[in-house]
Amino acid sequence: MKVQNISNIDQFFETIDKCKGKVELVTGEGDRLNLKSKLSQYVSMANIFSDGTIKELELVAYEPEDIDRLVNFMMNQ
């Protein structure tokens, strides 16, 4: 799933942390980073945004309830 224009980074990672299953960030090279890992969160976000907003990310979530949680976050942010 592609997510766009994330302005509340803290709330985004709180949402990721609440997910039951694995949530991965797909990089431009096709690598997948586990966003439930704090180290991966810091490394990936340092490379993705510079103005406090994440323009676009591709995420993979494996649990249907996690997909719903992420979609709900995007609709309500």
Residue frames as qw, qx, qy, qz and C-alpha x, y, z in Angstrom:
[[0.000, 0.890, 0.456, 0.000, 0.00, 0.00, 0.00],
 [0.384, 0.352, -0.037, 0.853, 1.21, 3.50, -0.73],
 [0.283, -0.804, -0.427, 0.301, 0.78, 6.14, 1.95],
 [0.391, 0.515, 0.131, 0.751, 1.25, 9.82, 1.26],
 [0.063, -0.648, 0.040, -0.758, 1.72, 13.16, 2.98],
 [0.685, -0.496, -0.487, 0.216, 2.31, 11.95, 6.53],
 [0.073, 0.758, -0.160, 0.629, 2.71, 15.06, 8.63],
 [0.606, -0.631, 0.316, -0.367, 2.45, 13.57, 12.13],
 [0.524, 0.421, -0.736, 0.080, 5.48, 11.30, 12.23],
 [0.168, -0.250, 0.789, -0.536, 5.08, 10.45, 15.94],
 [0.719, 0.128, 0.352, -0.586, 1.48, 9.34, 15.47],
 [0.745, 0.427, -0.435, -0.271, 2.49, 7.35, 12.38],
 [0.361, 0.346, -0.832, 0.238, 5.05, 5.35, 14.37],
 [0.414, -0.098, 0.650, -0.630, 2.60, 4.92, 17.27],
 [0.819, 0.263, 0.006, -0.510, 0.20, 3.40, 14.75],
 [0.627, 0.430, -0.650, -0.021, 2.95, 1.11, 13.43],
 [0.012, 0.320, -0.825, 0.466, 3.82, 0.04, 16.99],
 [0.617, 0.018, 0.460, -0.638, 0.18, -0.95, 17.63],
 [0.737, 0.314, -0.439, -0.407, 0.14, -3.30, 14.65],
 [0.880, -0.286, 0.344, -0.162, 0.05, -6.99, 15.54],
 [0.910, 0.203, 0.236, 0.273, 2.06, -8.31, 12.60],
 [0.539, -0.218, 0.275, 0.766, 5.05, -7.22, 10.60],
 [0.338, 0.911, 0.188, -0.143, 4.93, -3.88, 8.77],
 [0.677, -0.117, 0.322, 0.651, 7.64, -3.29, 6.20],
 [0.195, 0.840, -0.103, -0.495, 8.84, -0.25, 4.31],
 [0.808, 0.327, 0.355, 0.337, 9.72, -1.01, 0.69],
 [0.256, -0.641, 0.232, 0.685, 12.69, 1.06, -0.45],
 [0.495, 0.708, -0.198, -0.464, 13.22, 2.35, -3.97],
 [0.174, 0.487, -0.838, -0.177, 15.65, -0.54, -4.52],
 [0.771, -0.093, -0.514, -0.363, 13.03, -3.10, -3.45],
 [0.319, 0.098, -0.798, 0.501, 14.55, -3.83, -0.04],
 [0.546, -0.630, -0.407, -0.373, 12.15, -4.30, 2.85],
 [0.160, 0.307, -0.590, 0.729, 12.79, -2.75, 6.27],
 [0.413, -0.506, -0.752, 0.092, 10.89, -3.91, 9.33],
 [0.067, -0.611, 0.014, -0.789, 9.25, -0.73, 10.66],
 [0.736, -0.624, -0.220, -0.146, 8.51, -2.37, 14.01],
 [0.760, -0.133, -0.167, 0.613, 12.25, -2.11, 14.68],
 [0.173, -0.929, -0.099, 0.312, 13.18, 1.23, 16.26],
 [0.427, -0.432, 0.463, 0.645, 16.55, 1.20, 14.51],
 [0.330, 0.344, 0.700, 0.532, 14.87, 0.71, 11.13],
 [0.019, 0.893, 0.449, -0.035, 12.45, 3.53, 11.95],
 [0.267, -0.828, 0.118, 0.478, 15.26, 5.98, 12.65],
 [0.409, -0.229, 0.615, 0.634, 17.40, 4.95, 9.70],
 [0.286, 0.490, 0.718, 0.403, 14.54, 4.93, 7.19],
 [0.005, -0.920, -0.385, 0.076, 13.02, 8.20, 8.32],
 [0.340, -0.688, 0.219, 0.602, 16.34, 10.03, 8.33],
 [0.312, -0.091, 0.670, 0.668, 16.65, 9.20, 4.64],
 [0.175, 0.552, 0.769, 0.270, 13.05, 9.86, 3.59],
 [0.020, -0.908, -0.373, -0.190, 12.01, 13.27, 4.84],
 [0.483, 0.092, -0.178, 0.852, 13.72, 16.57, 5.36],
 [0.134, -0.363, -0.049, -0.921, 10.90, 19.07, 5.87],
 [0.309, -0.035, 0.667, -0.678, 8.93, 17.19, 8.56],
 [0.773, 0.283, 0.166, -0.542, 6.54, 15.58, 6.08],
 [0.434, -0.112, 0.850, 0.277, 6.79, 12.18, 4.45],
 [0.398, 0.341, -0.332, -0.784, 5.67, 12.63, 0.84],
 [0.874, 0.132, -0.244, -0.400, 5.16, 8.96, -0.06],
 [0.278, -0.411, 0.860, -0.119, 5.99, 5.52, 1.31],
 [0.746, 0.037, -0.547, -0.378, 5.25, 2.02, 0.17],
 [0.404, -0.365, 0.706, -0.453, 4.30, -0.22, 3.07],
 [0.607, -0.029, -0.750, -0.261, 3.52, -3.91, 3.30],
 [0.460, -0.278, 0.585, -0.608, 1.33, -5.08, 6.18],
 [0.247, 0.084, -0.947, -0.188, 0.46, -8.76, 6.49],
 [0.009, 0.368, 0.852, -0.372, -2.47, -8.75, 8.92],
 [0.001, -0.630, -0.581, -0.515, -5.89, -7.48, 7.73],
 [0.366, -0.845, -0.354, 0.160, -6.42, -5.62, 11.01],
 [0.475, -0.449, 0.133, 0.745, -3.06, -3.87, 10.56],
 [0.220, 0.293, 0.527, 0.767, -4.03, -2.77, 7.05],
 [0.202, -0.789, -0.528, -0.240, -7.29, -1.38, 8.47],
 [0.490, -0.716, -0.174, 0.465, -5.36, 0.42, 11.23],
 [0.409, -0.202, 0.305, 0.836, -2.99, 2.04, 8.71],
 [0.063, 0.499, 0.583, 0.638, -5.81, 3.06, 6.36],
 [0.334, -0.825, -0.455, 0.024, -7.70, 4.53, 9.31],
 [0.482, -0.540, 0.003, 0.690, -4.59, 6.51, 10.32],
 [0.288, 0.068, 0.441, 0.847, -4.24, 7.92, 6.80],
 [0.094, -0.649, -0.600, -0.458, -7.90, 8.93, 6.64],
 [0.429, -0.834, -0.347, 0.013, -7.84, 10.65, 10.04],
 [0.626, -0.227, -0.089, 0.741, -4.43, 12.31, 10.21]]
